[in-house]
């Protein structure tokens, strides 16, 4: 495959760029400054984690499409992006990223024009935003743009859905091997090693954040914590696994119980979490709001005596993502008016943490919204996972 090494057809990229430019025209923008790597990838195929230092892209309604990259990222740009107009932002004591952005805009005739700027992204620091404001004040009309490319990305193309399905297929193998590596006496580091070794051997990508699984007290942690320990007898091990294929993420979640003594409370919590998951999935139809999914989850937990375990979020959409997180908006919370459409995809997790007893249970799966019942692409065990 010749450079650039892209994962979509040029026709699909052209369609995405057309949709973006059409929305820009509706917003009255002549140009848009991008700092979100997920949007750059969607529009051009660009792959790099260098955005954490600096990366910008310009798209204009007149057809302009430009990368502004540090010298260290030029290899990635030419390797992965269909965009051939590349400008360099050098690293030096007196080098101004804001002035480089102004030069890029000037080179394409955007002086005095209406220029949008992305701000809802980890790729733009507040300091750089203020510098850009200062550099462009009186030179063009700078406007904070809504996060509309993310909204365009919510409905996935057939090619994107194929990558999700492949990621889900790999997740099935990864989850199975990770469960097999989880037993009383196992070192958590070996469990992690099994997870990473398996996904790499199957050509998957690293997840955008470290999967937060732990045993004992750390089984209740929903974020990664440092320090590995051994799984004990009569223990609980939370496995919240995520991986990607061509950056498209899937996730799956379950809790492994080691025995020989199994707390009946654990079994009841598992039963409730499965009922909640299936009830939420039954509601995943076009026309349903994301908030209605949350209300279903909440009512099931409350009706089964688990009101204290209700979280404010029970899932989120997933897509092509970069660190520090694989979570994207919209999250599934009360009152969210985002309407489900066919070919969206969501990870839903039913997590029950009993902080009085220290017990934890969870199941989580990812689904693609279809015209009927959702297509489940990752599969959590419906029966309690007990490893004697």
C-alpha positions as CSV (number, residue, x, y, z in Angstrom):
1,X,0.0,0.0,0.0
2,X,1.6,3.3,-1.1
3,X,1.8,6.4,1.2
4,X,-0.2,7.7,2.8
5,X,-1.1,4.6,4.8
6,X,-4.8,5.4,5.4
7,X,-7.6,3.2,6.6
8,X,-10.4,4.7,4.5
9,X,-11.0,5.5,0.8
10,X,-10.2,9.0,-0.5
11,X,-13.9,9.2,-1.5
12,X,-14.9,8.7,2.2
13,X,-12.5,11.4,3.3
14,X,-13.9,13.7,0.6
15,X,-17.4,13.1,1.9
16,X,-16.4,13.9,5.5
17,X,-14.7,17.1,4.4
18,X,-17.7,18.1,2.4
19,X,-20.0,17.6,5.4
20,X,-17.6,19.7,7.5
21,X,-17.4,22.5,5.1
22,X,-21.2,22.5,4.6
23,X,-21.6,22.9,8.4
24,X,-19.0,25.6,8.5
25,X,-21.0,27.5,5.9
26,X,-24.1,27.1,8.0
27,X,-22.2,28.6,10.9
28,X,-20.9,31.5,8.8
29,X,-17.3,30.4,9.1
30,X,-14.7,30.8,6.4
31,X,-12.1,28.7,8.1
32,X,-11.7,26.4,11.1
33,X,-8.6,25.8,13.3
34,X,-8.6,22.2,14.5
35,X,-6.7,20.9,17.6
36,X,-8.6,17.6,18.2
37,X,-6.6,14.7,16.9
38,X,-9.8,12.5,16.5
39,X,-11.2,15.1,14.1
40,X,-7.9,15.3,12.1
41,X,-7.8,11.6,11.8
42,X,-11.5,11.5,10.6
43,X,-10.8,14.2,8.0
44,X,-7.4,13.1,6.7
45,X,-6.2,9.9,8.3
46,X,-3.6,11.7,10.4
47,X,-2.2,9.5,13.2
48,X,0.0,11.0,16.0
49,X,0.1,11.5,19.7
50,X,2.2,14.6,19.2
51,X,-1.0,16.7,19.7
52,X,-0.2,16.6,23.4
53,X,2.6,19.1,22.7
54,X,1.3,20.8,19.6
55,X,-0.6,20.1,16.4
56,X,-3.1,22.2,14.4
57,X,-5.0,21.8,11.2
58,X,-6.8,24.3,9.0
59,X,-9.8,23.6,6.9
60,X,-11.4,26.3,4.8
61,X,-14.7,26.5,3.0
62,X,-12.7,27.4,-0.1
63,X,-11.0,24.0,-0.2
64,X,-8.0,24.8,2.0
65,X,-6.7,21.9,4.0
66,X,-3.4,22.4,5.9
67,X,-1.4,20.6,8.6
68,X,0.7,22.7,11.0
69,X,3.1,20.3,12.6
70,X,6.2,20.2,14.7
71,X,9.3,18.8,12.9
72,X,9.1,15.6,15.1
73,X,5.7,14.9,13.6
74,X,6.5,15.3,9.9
75,X,7.1,11.6,9.5
76,X,3.7,10.8,10.9
77,X,2.0,13.4,8.7
78,X,3.5,12.2,5.5
79,X,3.0,8.6,6.5
80,X,-0.7,8.8,7.5
81,X,-2.4,11.9,6.1
82,X,-3.9,12.5,2.7
83,X,-3.3,16.2,3.2
84,X,-0.3,17.3,1.3
85,X,-0.2,21.0,2.4
86,X,2.1,20.8,5.4
87,X,3.6,23.8,7.3
88,X,6.2,23.5,10.1
89,X,6.0,25.0,13.6
90,X,9.6,24.9,14.8
91,X,10.6,24.4,18.5
92,X,12.7,27.3,19.6
93,X,12.9,29.8,22.5
94,X,11.4,32.7,20.4
95,X,9.1,30.4,18.3
96,X,5.5,31.4,18.6
97,X,2.8,28.8,17.8
98,X,0.2,31.5,17.6
99,X,2.3,33.4,15.0
100,X,2.8,30.2,13.0
101,X,-1.0,29.8,13.0
102,X,-1.4,33.4,11.9
103,X,1.1,32.8,9.1
104,X,-0.8,29.7,8.0
105,X,-4.0,31.6,7.9
106,X,-2.4,34.5,6.0
107,X,-0.9,32.2,3.4
108,X,-4.4,31.1,2.5
109,X,-5.9,34.6,2.5
110,X,-8.0,34.5,5.7
111,X,-7.1,38.0,6.9
112,X,-10.3,39.8,7.8
113,X,-12.3,36.5,7.5
114,X,-14.4,34.7,10.1
115,X,-12.2,31.9,11.6
116,X,-13.5,29.3,14.0
117,X,-11.4,27.7,16.6
118,X,-12.0,24.4,18.5
119,X,-11.8,24.7,22.3
120,X,-13.4,21.5,23.5
121,X,-10.3,19.4,23.1
122,X,-7.2,18.3,25.0
123,X,-5.1,19.4,22.1
124,X,-5.5,23.2,22.9
125,X,-4.2,24.5,26.2
126,X,-5.8,27.7,27.7
127,X,-2.4,29.4,27.4
128,X,-2.2,28.7,23.7
129,X,-5.8,29.8,23.2
130,X,-5.0,33.2,24.8
131,X,-1.9,33.6,22.7
132,X,-3.9,32.9,19.5
133,X,-6.5,35.4,20.6
134,X,-3.9,38.0,21.1
135,X,-2.1,37.3,17.8
136,X,-5.3,37.4,15.7
137,X,-7.0,40.3,17.4
138,X,-8.0,42.9,14.8
139,X,-6.5,40.7,12.1
140,X,-9.5,38.4,11.6
141,X,-12.7,37.6,13.3
142,X,-11.9,34.7,15.6
143,X,-14.9,32.8,17.0
144,X,-15.2,29.8,19.3
145,X,-16.7,27.1,17.2
146,X,-19.2,24.5,18.5
147,X,-18.0,20.9,18.7
148,X,-19.8,20.0,15.5
149,X,-17.3,17.6,13.9
150,X,-17.6,15.3,17.0
151,X,-21.4,15.3,16.3
152,X,-20.8,14.4,12.6
153,X,-18.6,11.5,13.8
154,X,-21.3,10.0,16.0
155,X,-23.0,8.1,13.1
156,X,-20.4,5.7,11.8
157,X,-19.8,4.7,8.2
158,X,-19.8,1.0,7.0
159,X,-16.0,1.0,7.0
160,X,-15.9,2.3,10.6
161,X,-18.4,-0.3,11.7
162,X,-16.2,-3.0,10.2
163,X,-13.4,-1.8,12.4
164,X,-15.6,-1.8,15.5
165,X,-16.7,-5.4,14.7
166,X,-13.1,-6.5,14.3
167,X,-12.2,-4.8,17.6
168,X,-15.1,-6.7,19.2
169,X,-14.0,-10.0,17.7
170,X,-10.5,-9.4,19.2
171,X,-12.0,-8.4,22.5
172,X,-13.7,-11.8,22.7
173,X,-10.3,-13.6,22.6
174,X,-8.6,-11.0,24.9
175,X,-11.4,-11.2,27.5
176,X,-11.3,-15.0,27.5
177,X,-7.5,-15.2,28.0
178,X,-7.5,-12.5,30.6
179,X,-10.2,-14.3,32.6
180,X,-8.1,-17.5,32.3
181,X,-5.1,-15.6,33.8
182,X,-7.2,-14.5,36.8
183,X,-7.2,-16.8,39.8
184,X,-6.2,-16.9,43.5
185,X,-2.5,-16.4,43.7
186,X,-2.1,-14.8,40.2
187,X,0.0,-11.6,40.1
188,X,-1.9,-8.6,38.8
189,X,1.1,-7.8,36.6
190,X,0.8,-11.1,34.9
191,X,-2.9,-10.5,34.2
192,X,-2.0,-7.2,32.6
193,X,0.7,-8.9,30.6
194,X,-1.7,-11.5,29.3
195,X,-4.1,-8.7,28.2
196,X,-1.5,-6.6,26.4
197,X,0.3,-9.6,24.9
198,X,-2.9,-11.0,23.4
199,X,-4.2,-7.7,21.9
200,X,-0.8,-7.0,20.3
201,X,-0.6,-10.5,18.8
202,X,-4.0,-10.0,17.2
203,X,-3.1,-6.6,15.6
204,X,-5.2,-4.5,17.9
205,X,-4.2,-1.0,19.1
206,X,-3.4,0.0,22.6
207,X,-6.5,1.4,24.4
208,X,-6.5,5.2,24.8
209,X,-6.3,4.8,28.6
210,X,-5.0,2.1,30.9
211,X,-7.7,-0.5,31.6
212,X,-8.6,0.0,35.3
213,X,-8.8,-3.5,36.8
214,X,-7.8,-4.5,40.3
215,X,-8.5,-7.0,43.1
216,X,-9.6,-6.7,46.7
217,X,-10.2,-3.1,47.7
218,X,-8.9,-1.8,44.3
219,X,-11.6,-3.7,42.5
220,X,-13.9,-0.8,43.3
221,X,-11.5,1.7,41.6
222,X,-12.9,2.8,38.2
223,X,-9.6,4.4,37.2
224,X,-6.1,2.9,37.0
225,X,-3.9,2.9,40.2
226,X,-0.3,2.1,40.5
227,X,1.1,-0.9,42.4
228,X,0.5,-4.5,41.6
229,X,-0.5,-7.2,44.1
230,X,-1.5,-10.9,44.1
231,X,-5.1,-12.0,43.8
232,X,-6.3,-13.7,47.0
233,X,-8.7,-16.5,47.8
234,X,-12.3,-15.3,48.2
235,X,-11.4,-12.3,46.1
236,X,-13.0,-10.1,43.5
237,X,-11.2,-8.9,40.4
238,X,-12.8,-6.2,38.2
239,X,-11.8,-6.4,34.5
240,X,-12.7,-3.3,32.6
241,X,-11.0,-4.0,29.3
242,X,-10.7,-1.8,26.3
243,X,-8.8,-2.1,23.0
244,X,-9.0,-0.6,19.5
245,X,-8.6,-1.7,16.0
246,X,-7.4,1.1,13.7
247,X,-8.1,3.3,16.7
248,X,-11.8,2.3,16.9
249,X,-12.5,1.3,20.5
250,X,-14.5,-1.4,22.1
251,X,-14.9,-2.2,25.8
252,X,-16.1,-5.1,27.9
253,X,-16.5,-5.5,31.6
254,X,-17.0,-8.2,34.2
255,X,-15.9,-9.2,37.7
256,X,-14.1,-12.5,38.4
257,X,-14.7,-14.1,41.8
258,X,-12.0,-16.5,43.1
259,X,-13.7,-18.5,45.8
260,X,-13.8,-21.0,47.4
261,X,-16.3,-19.0,49.4
262,X,-18.7,-16.9,47.3
263,X,-20.6,-14.2,49.0
264,X,-24.4,-14.5,48.1
265,X,-24.5,-10.8,47.9
266,X,-22.0,-10.9,45.0
267,X,-24.4,-13.3,43.1
268,X,-27.4,-11.1,43.7
269,X,-25.4,-8.0,42.5
270,X,-24.5,-9.9,39.4
271,X,-28.1,-10.9,38.7
272,X,-29.2,-7.2,39.0
273,X,-26.4,-5.9,36.8
274,X,-27.3,-8.4,34.1
275,X,-31.0,-7.5,34.3
276,X,-30.1,-3.8,34.0
277,X,-27.8,-4.4,31.1
278,X,-30.4,-6.3,29.1
279,X,-33.1,-3.7,29.9
280,X,-30.9,-0.9,28.7
281,X,-30.0,-2.8,25.5
282,X,-33.7,-3.4,24.9
283,X,-34.2,0.4,24.8
284,X,-31.3,1.0,22.4
285,X,-33.4,1.8,19.3
286,X,-33.4,4.8,16.9
287,X,-35.5,7.6,18.4
288,X,-34.7,6.8,22.0
289,X,-32.8,9.5,23.9
290,X,-29.6,8.8,25.7
291,X,-31.2,10.1,28.9
292,X,-33.9,7.4,28.6
293,X,-31.2,4.8,28.6
294,X,-30.0,6.2,31.9
295,X,-33.4,6.3,33.4
296,X,-33.9,2.6,32.5
297,X,-30.6,1.7,34.3
298,X,-31.5,3.8,37.3
299,X,-35.0,2.3,37.8
300,X,-33.8,-1.3,37.5
301,X,-31.2,-0.7,40.2
302,X,-33.6,1.1,42.5
303,X,-36.3,-1.6,42.0
304,X,-33.8,-4.3,43.0
305,X,-32.7,-2.6,46.2
306,X,-29.5,-1.1,44.8
307,X,-30.3,2.6,44.9
308,X,-27.1,3.4,46.8
309,X,-25.1,1.9,43.9
310,X,-26.6,4.2,41.2
311,X,-23.9,6.2,39.4
312,X,-24.5,9.4,37.5
313,X,-23.3,7.8,34.2
314,X,-23.9,4.3,32.9
315,X,-22.0,4.4,29.6
316,X,-20.9,6.5,26.6
317,X,-20.3,6.5,22.9
318,X,-17.0,5.2,21.6
319,X,-15.1,5.9,18.4
320,X,-11.6,6.5,17.2
321,X,-9.8,7.9,20.3
322,X,-6.4,8.9,21.6
323,X,-5.1,9.2,25.1
324,X,-5.9,10.2,27.8
325,X,-9.4,8.6,27.4
326,X,-11.4,6.2,25.3
327,X,-14.7,7.9,26.5
328,X,-16.4,10.3,24.2
329,X,-19.5,12.4,24.4
330,X,-22.4,11.9,24.7
331,X,-22.2,10.1,28.0
332,X,-25.3,8.3,29.2
333,X,-26.8,10.4,32.0
334,X,-30.2,11.7,33.1
335,X,-31.7,14.3,30.8
336,X,-29.3,13.9,27.9
337,X,-31.4,14.7,24.9
338,X,-29.1,13.2,22.3
339,X,-31.3,11.0,20.1
340,X,-30.0,7.5,19.1
341,X,-29.6,7.0,15.4
342,X,-28.8,3.9,13.4
343,X,-25.0,3.2,13.2
344,X,-24.1,4.9,16.4
345,X,-22.3,2.8,19.0
346,X,-22.4,2.8,22.8
347,X,-20.6,1.0,25.6
348,X,-23.0,0.5,28.5
349,X,-21.7,-0.5,31.9
350,X,-23.8,-1.7,34.9
351,X,-21.5,-1.1,37.9
352,X,-22.6,-1.9,41.5
353,X,-20.1,-0.8,44.1
354,X,-21.2,-1.5,47.7
355,X,-18.9,0.8,49.7
356,X,-20.2,-0.4,53.1
357,X,-19.3,-4.1,52.4
358,X,-16.5,-3.4,49.9
359,X,-18.1,-5.7,47.3
360,X,-18.2,-4.9,43.6
361,X,-19.9,-6.3,40.6
362,X,-20.3,-5.1,37.0
363,X,-21.1,-6.2,33.5
364,X,-20.5,-4.0,30.4
365,X,-20.9,-4.5,26.7
366,X,-20.7,-2.5,23.5
367,X,-23.5,-2.3,20.9
368,X,-24.1,-0.8,17.5
369,X,-27.5,0.8,17.0
370,X,-29.5,-0.8,14.2
371,X,-33.0,-0.4,12.8
372,X,-34.1,-3.0,15.3
373,X,-32.4,-4.8,18.2
374,X,-28.8,-3.5,18.8
375,X,-25.9,-5.5,17.5
376,X,-23.8,-6.5,20.5
377,X,-20.2,-6.6,19.5
378,X,-18.5,-7.3,22.9
379,X,-19.9,-10.0,25.3
380,X,-19.7,-10.1,29.0
381,X,-20.4,-13.4,30.8
382,X,-24.1,-13.6,31.7
383,X,-23.3,-16.1,34.5
384,X,-21.1,-15.2,37.5
385,X,-17.4,-15.8,36.7
386,X,-16.1,-18.0,39.5
387,X,-12.5,-19.2,39.4
388,X,-11.9,-21.7,42.3
